[in-house]
Amino acid sequence: MRWSLTPRLVCLLGLTLALPAAPARAMQFEQVQISSTEVILGGRGPVVKGDAARLEQALAALPQTKRLLALALDSPGGLVTEGELLAGLIRTRKLPVVIPSNSQCVSVCFLLLAASPHRMAASDALVGVHSANENQKETDISLAVTTLMARDAAKDGIPAAIIGKMVETTPGRVEWLTPADLTLMNVAVYDGDTPTATRQPVTASIRPSGPAPSPAPPSPAPLPQAPLPQASVSPAPPPQASAGPGFTAGRDDRRAWDTWLAGLRGPYRDGAVFAQAQNGLPRPGSCYGPNGANRGDFTLGCEVARQRLAPVATRLAVNAAYAAGWNSASQPIPAGTSTEAEYQGAYFCGRQMAHLTLKVLPPAGKILPPAGQVVPQSGEARRRATFSFGPEPTSPDVPRGAFIVEGSIDLQGGAMTLTPVTWLSQPQGYHWLGLSGRSDDGGTTFSGHVTDSSTCTIFTLKRVGAATATR
């Protein structure tokens, strides 16, 4: 998928970028007469600059005496900006869109299908999604473009599960949507001839008024669910449970775990933190790299931590008081603590998008670190920040929560590396996560990858100023 910056992205990142050179071929629009009173407008080829204007011309040239059954697409994708213009035209004109037999709709073409109020696809058609890229490479800016594409798809009522597939599929790969995926996003999958399929009446369910709810995941499901939900954690206990032996056992085990974690360093600790983030999930992420490659100290720390956490996961699943005790070991940041910088943005966790607020605290000086935090071995300035998450307009079901992250942030531009330390407010069953990214505009924006998570993928942040932390 070749991409270009939309005006919103230019505003987001404060950058300008020339459009890529358009390929020699463009999308070709052709009228196909079905009957004396019906036509289908076919659109075939890559999406390039000027295609939206060509589609408007093709629509204007249709005989007023004939009914347009659908816009039939066969496209491998192309420019994101032109794709958004095409999608806007489809949305405004309320054009039915069909992917005929032996055709494909891949990459930015998916946005065109999503923009239609009446979506159809032949049973042998191919519909594929993946994230944006810059010259076939994933960059910070292409990650931000993917974020905007995902938001547009959500506004068109595409379920979070489908958006998650687009976000998680890296450049060079394509995630082909299954018939079940297409049904979930209200695509009428048909056998037989296309004209007959396009003559079917449009039902009220074809175009939801808002983002379609995603089915409850078997375990965590975020995108965007904020930190991943952990299905094995039992419901929060009633207040009186906190005084019992179960609560005490959970609290003591958590303190023992934090003490052990505080003594770790480097990749070994990173592996242990990853294991903690995955603890209790039905399908936790692997401690190993691609193709089972051993990642050295990271893998060793992860495996050792999993052995230590195995009995904890069992108790969390069956004992609500134990879970409350385990989660009670929180060291909140005192109210009134000054904030050096505040960033607002969003991040994805597979199936939905979560709003993100990051409040960066001044360097802690000689203040002792909280349990689980590693004291740097060099003179490197370590910072803490509050990571607060919650719903977006397109993902209203994301709960609110917050935790402390710790690491390095260059507020003047450069790298950001943050790992989770302790909860401030944990929604039942949710895991924390970390951030790894950079800024190329003097610290105005940051974007990059979510860490300490097997499901969450990318994030974008924009600086909004400094304020006093409130709770």
C-alpha positions in Angstrom: 0.0 0.0 0.0 1.6 3.3 -1.1 0.5 6.1 1.1 0.5 9.9 1.3 -0.3 12.2 4.2 -3.9 13.4 4.7 -4.5 16.9 6.0 -5.3 15.4 9.4 -2.0 13.7 9.5 -0.1 16.8 8.5 -1.8 18.5 11.4 -1.0 15.7 13.7 2.7 15.4 12.9 3.5 19.0 11.8 5.1 17.6 8.7 4.7 18.0 4.9 5.6 15.3 2.4 5.4 15.2 -1.4 3.1 12.7 -2.9 4.7 9.6 -4.4 4.9 9.6 -8.1 1.8 8.0 -9.6 2.2 4.8 -11.6 1.5 4.8 -15.3 -1.8 2.9 -14.8 -4.8 4.3 -13.1 -8.2 2.9 -12.1 -10.3 2.4 -15.2 -14.0 3.1 -14.8 -16.3 1.4 -17.4 -20.1 1.1 -17.8 -21.4 -2.4 -18.1 -24.9 -2.6 -19.4 -26.9 -5.3 -17.6 -30.4 -4.6 -19.1 -32.2 -1.8 -20.9 -32.6 0.0 -17.6 -29.6 -1.2 -15.5 -25.9 -0.7 -15.5 -22.9 -1.6 -13.3 -19.9 0.7 -13.1 -16.7 -1.3 -13.1 -13.6 0.1 -11.4 -10.4 -1.9 -12.1 -6.7 -1.1 -11.3 -4.6 0.5 -8.7 -5.7 3.6 -6.8 -3.6 6.6 -7.9 -3.9 10.4 -7.8 -6.8 11.6 -9.8 -9.0 8.5 -9.5 -11.7 10.3 -7.4 -12.1 12.9 -10.2 -12.3 10.1 -12.8 -15.0 8.4 -10.7 -17.0 11.6 -10.5 -16.8 11.9 -14.3 -17.8 8.3 -14.8 -20.9 8.8 -12.5 -21.8 12.0 -14.3 -21.7 10.2 -17.7 -24.2 7.5 -16.6 -27.5 7.8 -18.5 -30.2 9.3 -16.3 -32.7 6.7 -17.6 -30.7 3.8 -16.2 -30.3 2.5 -12.6 -26.8 2.1 -11.3 -26.8 -1.3 -9.6 -23.4 -1.0 -8.0 -19.7 0.0 -8.3 -17.8 -3.2 -9.0 -14.2 -3.0 -7.8 -11.1 -5.1 -8.6 -8.1 -3.3 -7.2 -4.8 -4.2 -5.4 -4.8 -0.9 -3.5 -2.7 2.3 -3.8 -2.5 5.8 -2.4 -4.2 6.3 0.9 -5.1 10.0 0.3 -6.8 9.1 -3.0 -8.5 6.2 -1.4 -10.0 8.4 1.2 -11.3 10.8 -1.5 -12.9 7.8 -3.3 -14.3 6.5 0.0 -15.8 9.9 0.7 -17.4 10.0 -2.7 -18.9 6.5 -2.2 -20.1 7.5 1.2 -21.7 10.8 0.0 -23.4 9.2 -3.0 -24.4 6.1 -1.0 -23.0 3.8 -3.7 -23.5 0.1 -3.4 -20.1 -1.6 -3.8 -19.5 -5.2 -5.0 -16.4 -7.3 -5.4 -17.3 -9.6 -8.3 -16.2 -13.2 -8.9 -12.5 -13.7 -9.5 -11.7 -10.1 -8.3 -9.8 -8.7 -5.4 -10.1 -5.7 -3.1 -6.9 -5.3 -1.1 -5.2 -2.6 1.0 -6.7 0.9 0.5 -9.5 -0.7 -1.6 -10.9 -2.0 1.6 -11.7 1.6 2.7 -13.8 1.9 -0.4 -15.8 -1.2 0.4 -16.1 -0.1 4.0 -17.5 3.3 2.9 -20.4 1.7 1.1 -23.9 1.4 2.7 -24.5 -1.8 0.8 -21.4 -4.1 0.6 -21.3 -7.3 -1.5 -18.7 -9.8 -2.5 -18.7 -13.0 -4.5 -17.8 -16.2 -2.5 -14.6 -16.5 -4.5 -13.6 -12.8 -4.3 -10.6 -11.9 -2.2 -10.7 -9.0 0.3 -7.5 -8.3 2.1 -6.1 -5.8 4.6 -2.8 -4.7 6.0 -1.3 -1.6 7.6 0.1 1.3 5.7 3.7 1.5 4.6 6.3 3.9 3.3 8.0 2.4 0.2 7.1 -1.1 1.6 8.6 -0.3 5.0 6.9 0.4 8.3 7.9 3.8 9.7 6.6 6.0 12.5 4.6 8.1 10.0 3.1 5.0 8.3 2.0 3.8 11.8 0.2 7.1 12.3 -1.4 6.7 8.8 -2.6 3.3 9.9 -4.2 4.9 13.0 -6.2 7.3 10.9 -7.3 4.6 8.5 -8.5 2.6 11.4 -10.5 5.5 12.8 -12.1 6.1 9.4 -13.1 2.4 9.1 -14.5 2.5 12.6 -16.7 5.5 11.7 -18.0 3.5 8.8 -19.2 0.8 11.2 -16.5 -1.8 10.6 -16.2 -4.1 13.6 -13.1 -3.7 15.8 -12.1 -7.3 15.1 -11.7 -6.5 11.4 -9.9 -3.2 12.1 -7.5 -5.1 14.3 -6.5 -7.4 11.5 -5.7 -4.3 9.4 -3.6 -2.8 12.1 -1.7 -5.9 13.1 -0.8 -7.1 9.6 2.6 -5.6 8.7 3.7 -4.3 5.3 4.6 -7.1 2.9 1.8 -9.3 4.2 -1.9 -9.5 3.6 -4.6 -10.7 5.9 -7.3 -12.2 3.7 -10.8 -11.8 5.3 -12.8 -15.0 5.7 -16.5 -15.4 4.8 -17.2 -15.1 8.6 -15.2 -11.8 8.7 -17.2 -10.4 5.7 -20.5 -11.4 7.3 -19.4 -9.7 10.5 -18.9 -6.4 8.6 -22.2 -6.7 6.8 -20.9 -7.8 3.5 -23.5 -9.9 1.6 -21.5 -12.9 0.3 -23.2 -14.4 -2.7 -22.9 -17.3 -5.2 -24.0 -16.9 -8.8 -24.0 -13.9 -11.0 -23.3 -10.4 -9.8 -26.3 -8.6 -11.4 -28.7 -10.8 -9.4 -26.8 -10.1 -6.2 -26.8 -6.4 -6.7 -30.6 -6.4 -7.3 -31.2 -7.6 -3.7 -32.9 -5.0 -1.6 -30.8 -3.1 1.0 -31.7 -4.1 4.5 -31.5 -1.8 7.5 -28.8 -3.9 9.0 -26.4 -3.3 6.2 -25.2 0.1 7.5 -25.0 0.3 11.3 -25.3 3.8 12.8 -22.1 3.4 14.7 -19.2 1.0 15.1 -20.4 -2.5 15.2 -19.8 -4.2 18.6 -17.1 -6.8 18.5 -17.9 -10.2 20.0 -16.7 -10.8 23.5 -13.2 -12.3 23.1 -12.4 -15.6 24.7 -9.6 -13.9 26.6 -8.3 -10.4 26.2 -9.3 -8.5 23.4 -8.5 -5.0 23.3 -7.6 -2.2 20.2 -8.2 -2.0 20.8 -8.9 -3.0 24.3 -6.7 -1.0 26.4 -4.4 -3.2 28.3 -5.4 -6.7 27.6 -8.3 -8.2 29.5 -7.3 -11.3 31.5 -10.3 -13.7 31.5 -8.9 -15.8 34.2 -9.1 -13.1 36.9 -12.2 -13.5 39.0 -14.6 -10.7 39.8 -13.6 -8.1 42.4 -14.5 -9.3 45.9 -16.8 -7.5 48.2 -15.2 -5.0 50.6 -15.1 -7.5 53.5 -13.0 -9.9 51.5 -10.0 -7.6 51.9 -9.7 -8.6 55.6 -9.5 -12.4 55.0 -6.6 -14.8 54.6 -7.1 -14.9 50.8 -6.5 -11.2 50.5 -3.4 -11.4 52.7 -2.0 -14.3 50.7 -2.5 -12.4 47.4 -0.9 -9.2 48.8 2.1 -11.1 50.2 2.7 -13.0 47.0 2.6 -9.8 45.0 5.1 -8.2 47.4 7.4 -11.2 47.0 7.1 -11.0 43.2 7.8 -7.2 43.2 10.9 -7.7 45.4 12.2 -10.4 43.0 11.5 -8.3 39.9 13.2 -5.2 41.5 16.5 -7.2 41.5 16.5 -8.0 37.8 18.3 -6.1 35.1 18.3 -5.7 31.3 16.7 -8.2 28.9 16.3 -10.7 31.7 13.9 -8.3 33.5 12.2 -7.4 30.2 11.4 -11.1 29.7 10.0 -11.3 33.3 7.8 -8.3 32.8 6.5 -9.7 29.5 5.6 -13.0 31.3 3.7 -11.0 34.0 1.8 -9.1 31.3 0.8 -12.4 29.7 0.0 -14.2 33.0 -3.4 -15.9 33.0 -4.2 -15.5 29.3 -5.5 -18.6 27.5 -2.9 -18.1 24.7 0.0 -16.1 26.2 2.6 -14.8 23.9 5.8 -16.8 23.3 9.0 -16.2 25.3 10.8 -17.0 22.0 11.3 -15.1 18.8 10.1 -15.8 15.3 10.3 -19.5 14.4 11.0 -20.4 18.0 14.4 -18.6 18.1 15.9 -18.3 21.6 16.2 -14.6 22.6 18.9 -15.2 25.2 18.4 -13.5 28.5 14.9 -12.3 27.5 13.7 -15.9 26.9 15.4 -17.1 30.1 13.8 -14.4 32.3 10.4 -15.0 30.7 10.5 -18.7 31.3 11.7 -18.4 34.9 9.0 -15.8 35.6 6.3 -18.0 34.1 7.3 -20.8 36.5 7.0 -18.4 39.4 3.7 -17.0 38.2 2.0 -20.3 37.4 0.6 -20.9 40.9 -0.4 -17.2 41.0 -2.5 -17.6 37.8 -4.3 -20.6 39.3 -5.2 -18.7 42.5 -6.3 -15.6 40.6 -8.7 -17.7 38.6 -10.6 -19.2 41.6 -10.2 -16.8 44.5 -11.6 -13.3 44.3 -10.1 -12.2 47.6 -6.6 -13.4 46.5 -7.0 -11.4 43.3 -7.9 -8.3 45.3 -4.8 -8.8 47.5 -2.5 -9.4 44.4 -3.8 -6.2 42.8 -3.7 -4.1 45.9 0.1 -3.6 45.8 -0.1 -0.2 44.1 2.0 2.9 44.9 0.0 5.8 43.5 1.6 9.1 42.6 0.6 11.7 45.2 -2.1 14.2 44.2 -0.7 17.5 43.3 2.5 16.1 41.7 3.6 18.5 38.9 3.6 17.3 35.3 6.5 18.2 33.1 4.6 17.4 29.8 1.3 15.9 28.8 0.6 13.9 25.6 -2.8 12.8 24.2 -3.2 10.1 21.6 -4.4 6.5 21.0 -3.2 3.0 20.7 -4.4 -0.3 19.2 -4.8 -3.7 20.8 -6.1 -6.0 18.1 -9.8 -5.3 18.2 -10.4 -1.8 19.2 -8.7 1.6 19.8 -8.1 3.1 23.2 -7.5 6.7 24.1 -4.1 7.3 25.7 -3.0 10.2 28.0 0.6 10.2 29.1 1.6 12.7 31.8 5.4 12.9 32.2 6.7 13.6 35.7 9.9 15.5 36.4 13.0 13.4 37.1 12.6 11.8 40.5 16.1 12.8 41.9 16.9 10.8 44.9 13.4 9.5 45.6 13.5 5.7 46.1 11.9 3.8 43.2 8.6 1.9 43.8 8.6 -1.9 44.1 9.3 -3.5 40.7 11.3 -0.5 39.4 14.9 -1.0 38.3 17.5 1.5 39.5 19.6 2.5 36.4 23.2 1.4 36.5 24.4 4.5 34.8 23.9 8.2 35.1 21.0 8.0 32.7 18.0 10.1 33.8 15.0 7.9 34.5 11.5 9.3 34.4 8.1 8.2 35.5 4.8 8.9 33.8 1.1 8.1 34.3 -0.3 6.0 31.5 -4.1 6.6 31.5 -6.4 4.8 29.1 -10.1 5.0 28.3 -12.7 5.0 25.6 -12.6 6.7 22.2 -15.8 7.8 20.4 -15.4 4.8 18.1 -14.6 2.4 21.0 -17.0 3.4 23.8 -16.7 0.1 25.6 -13.0 0.5 26.6 -12.9 0.9 30.4 -10.9 3.6 32.2 -7.7 2.8 34.0 -4.2 4.0 34.8 -0.8 2.8 35.8 2.7 4.1 36.2 5.4 3.6 33.6 9.1 4.2 34.0 12.0 4.6 31.6 13.5 7.2 29.4 11.8 10.0 27.4 13.6 12.7 25.4 11.1 15.6 25.5 13.2 17.5 22.9 12.8 14.7 20.3 14.3 11.3 20.1 13.5 8.0 21.8 10.8 7.0 24.2 11.1 3.7 26.1 8.7 3.1 28.9 7.8 -0.1 30.8 5.0 -0.6 33.3 5.7 -0.4 37.0 2.5 -0.4 39.1 -1.2 0.1 38.8 -3.0 3.2 39.9 -6.5 2.0 38.8 -6.8 -1.4 37.2 -10.1 -2.5 35.5 -10.9 -6.0 36.4 -8.8 -8.4 34.4 -6.8 -5.9 32.4 -3.0 -6.0 31.8 -0.6 -3.1 31.5 1.8 -2.4 28.7 4.8 -0.3 27.6 5.7 2.0 24.8 8.7 2.2 22.5 8.9 5.0 19.9 10.5 8.2 18.9 9.9 11.8 17.9 11.3 13.4 14.7 9.7 16.8 15.3 11.4 18.0 18.5 9.2 16.2 20.9 5.8 17.5 19.6 4.7 14.0 18.6 5.7 10.4 19.3 4.7 7.2 17.6 5.9 3.7 17.7 5.2 0.2 19.0 3.4 -1.0 22.1 5.6 -3.4 24.2 5.0 -5.9 26.9 2.0 -7.2 25.0 1.3 -9.9 22.4 -1.9 -8.2 21.1 -1.3 -4.4 21.2 0.5 -3.0 18.3 1.0 0.7 17.7 0.5 4.1 19.3 0.6 7.8 18.4 0.9 10.8 20.8 0.8 14.6 20.5 2.0 17.0 23.1 -0.7 19.2 24.6 1.2 20.9 27.3 2.1 20.6 30.9 -0.3 20.6 33.9 -0.7 19.5 37.4 -1.6 15.8 37.8 -5.1 15.2 39.1 -6.7 12.1 40.3 
